[in-house]
Amino acid sequence: MAGWFPRIYDVAMKPLEKTRFEKIRSRLVRKAHGRVLEIGFGTGANFRYYRNVEQVDAIEPNPAMAKQAVKRIRKSRIPIRLYRAKAEQLPFAGNSFDSVVATLVFCTIPEPMRALQEIQRVSKPGAKLLLFEHVKMDQKIMGKTQKALTPIWKKLCDGCHLDRDTLELVKASGWEVQKVTSYYGGLFLTIECRNPQ
């Protein structure tokens, strides 16, 4: 894990956040309702967008990232509880959550299929899963470039896989995909799902 990565994350992401990601995050996160689980909250970029929710239980396995989120938690309008936990092993009872939010995190989860199944376990029937992720591109040259760069990118960027096909993983995991919106030629997607169980 790159020790410097959490310290520079917000600065490195600021141009993208200001020009595009803030709008995408805001629209997606505001669809959450009831009791919410946030997967990999990082530096807390989503916290200010929550509205009309009871509370947010937010997990993050990287303590250095979580430390960066403290000031955003103080400014939040709703109660946010933090947990140091991994998506593949959630510390919650089954059927606990009405909505689950994950943004720019599935690229770093070591076992994404296991994480999706675990998220489904803790979600109520009909619960929403709201994702914003960068994914492997369909364009052949770009897809090959992502695959070639992933080994070094993982070392530099906290385990991030440039070539992960998160949409296919979600479909294979049993979540019911309801809406997919593409950004930047398919490099980024929002994926809105429902727990059919």
C-alpha positions in Angstrom: 0.0 0.0 0.0 1.4 3.4 -1.0 1.7 5.3 2.3 1.7 8.7 0.5 -1.5 8.0 -1.5 -4.0 8.9 1.2 -2.2 12.3 1.8 -2.4 13.3 -1.8 -5.7 11.8 -2.9 -7.9 14.9 -2.4 -5.4 17.2 -4.1 -4.9 14.9 -7.0 -8.6 14.4 -7.5 -9.7 18.0 -7.1 -9.7 19.0 -10.8 -11.8 16.0 -11.7 -14.1 16.5 -8.7 -14.7 20.2 -9.5 -15.3 19.7 -13.2 -17.4 16.6 -13.2 -17.4 14.2 -10.3 -19.1 16.4 -7.8 -22.3 16.5 -10.0 -22.1 12.7 -10.6 -21.6 12.0 -6.9 -24.3 14.4 -5.8 -27.0 13.0 -8.2 -26.2 9.4 -7.3 -25.8 9.7 -3.5 -29.0 11.7 -3.1 -30.9 8.6 -4.3 -29.9 6.8 -1.1 -32.6 6.5 1.6 -33.2 5.0 5.0 -30.2 3.4 6.7 -27.2 3.6 4.4 -24.0 1.6 4.1 -21.1 3.3 2.4 -18.3 1.0 1.1 -14.8 2.5 1.2 -15.6 6.0 2.2 -12.0 7.1 1.7 -11.6 10.8 2.5 -15.4 11.3 2.9 -16.1 12.9 -0.4 -19.7 11.7 -0.4 -20.7 12.7 3.1 -22.0 16.2 2.2 -24.4 14.8 -0.4 -26.5 12.6 1.8 -30.1 13.9 2.3 -33.2 12.3 3.7 -31.4 9.3 5.2 -31.6 8.0 8.8 -27.9 7.4 9.2 -24.8 6.3 7.3 -22.6 3.4 8.5 -19.4 3.9 6.5 -16.5 1.4 6.2 -12.9 2.0 5.2 -10.0 -0.5 5.7 -7.3 2.2 5.3 -6.8 4.2 8.5 -4.8 6.9 6.7 -7.7 7.5 4.3 -10.2 7.6 7.2 -8.1 10.1 9.0 -8.6 12.5 6.1 -12.4 12.3 6.4 -12.7 13.6 10.0 -13.4 17.3 9.0 -16.0 16.2 6.5 -17.8 14.1 9.2 -18.0 17.2 11.4 -19.8 19.1 8.6 -22.3 16.4 7.8 -26.0 17.0 8.3 -26.7 13.4 9.2 -25.2 10.9 11.6 -22.3 9.0 10.2 -20.7 6.1 12.0 -17.2 4.9 10.9 -15.9 1.4 10.9 -12.5 0.0 10.0 -13.7 -3.0 8.0 -13.3 -4.6 4.6 -16.2 -5.0 2.1 -15.6 -8.8 2.0 -16.3 -9.1 5.7 -18.9 -6.6 6.9 -19.6 -6.3 10.7 -23.4 -6.0 10.2 -26.4 -8.3 10.6 -28.2 -9.5 7.5 -31.1 -7.4 6.1 -29.8 -4.2 7.8 -29.6 -1.6 5.0 -32.0 0.2 2.7 -29.3 1.6 0.5 -25.6 0.9 -0.2 -23.3 3.5 -1.8 -19.8 2.8 -3.3 -17.9 5.4 -5.3 -14.5 4.8 -7.0 -13.8 1.9 -4.7 -14.5 -1.4 -6.4 -11.3 -1.0 -8.4 -9.4 -1.5 -5.1 -11.3 -4.3 -3.4 -9.2 -7.5 -3.5 -12.2 -9.9 -3.8 -15.0 -7.9 -5.5 -17.3 -10.8 -6.0 -17.2 -11.8 -2.4 -17.8 -8.1 -1.5 -20.9 -7.9 -3.7 -22.3 -11.0 -2.1 -21.5 -9.7 1.4 -23.2 -6.4 0.6 -26.2 -8.3 -0.6 -26.3 -10.2 2.7 -26.5 -7.1 4.8 -29.0 -5.4 2.4 -32.8 -5.6 2.8 -34.9 -7.1 0.0 -35.4 -4.3 -2.6 -32.5 -2.3 -1.3 -30.6 0.0 -3.6 -26.9 -0.5 -4.6 -25.5 2.8 -6.0 -22.1 2.6 -7.7 -19.8 5.1 -9.4 -16.8 3.4 -10.8 -14.1 3.6 -13.4 -14.1 0.3 -15.4 -12.4 -1.6 -18.2 -13.2 0.1 -21.5 -14.9 -1.7 -24.4 -12.5 -0.1 -26.9 -9.9 -2.7 -27.7 -6.8 -0.5 -27.6 -7.9 1.3 -24.4 -8.7 -2.0 -22.8 -5.3 -3.4 -23.6 -3.6 -0.2 -22.3 -5.5 -0.4 -19.0 -4.5 -4.1 -18.7 -0.8 -3.2 -19.4 -0.8 -0.3 -16.9 -2.6 -2.1 -14.1 0.4 -3.8 -12.4 2.3 -0.6 -11.8 -0.9 1.4 -11.2 -1.9 -1.0 -8.4 1.4 -0.3 -6.6 1.1 3.4 -6.9 -2.6 3.9 -6.2 -3.5 1.8 -3.2 -4.4 -1.4 -5.1 -6.4 0.2 -7.9 -7.2 -2.1 -10.9 -7.6 0.0 -14.1 -9.0 -3.0 -16.0 -11.7 -4.2 -13.6 -15.0 -4.9 -15.3 -17.2 -3.9 -12.4 -20.5 -4.0 -14.3 -20.0 -7.6 -15.3 -19.1 -8.5 -11.7 -22.3 -6.8 -10.5 -24.4 -8.7 -13.0 -22.8 -12.0 -12.1 -23.3 -11.5 -8.4 -27.1 -11.6 -8.5 -27.8 -7.9 -8.2 -30.6 -6.6 -10.5 -29.1 -3.8 -12.6 -31.7 -1.2 -13.3 -29.8 1.7 -14.8 -26.3 2.3 -16.2 -25.0 5.7 -17.2 -21.7 6.1 -19.1 -19.2 9.0 -18.7 -16.0 9.8 -20.6 -16.5 7.3 -23.4 -17.3 4.4 -21.0 -14.3 4.9 -18.7 -16.6 5.8 -15.8 -20.1 4.3 -15.0 -22.8 4.9 -12.5 -24.6 1.6 -11.9 -27.9 1.5 -10.1 -29.1 -1.8 -8.8 -31.8 -3.5 -6.7 -31.4 -6.4 -4.3 -33.9 -9.0 -5.7 -33.8 -11.2 -2.7 
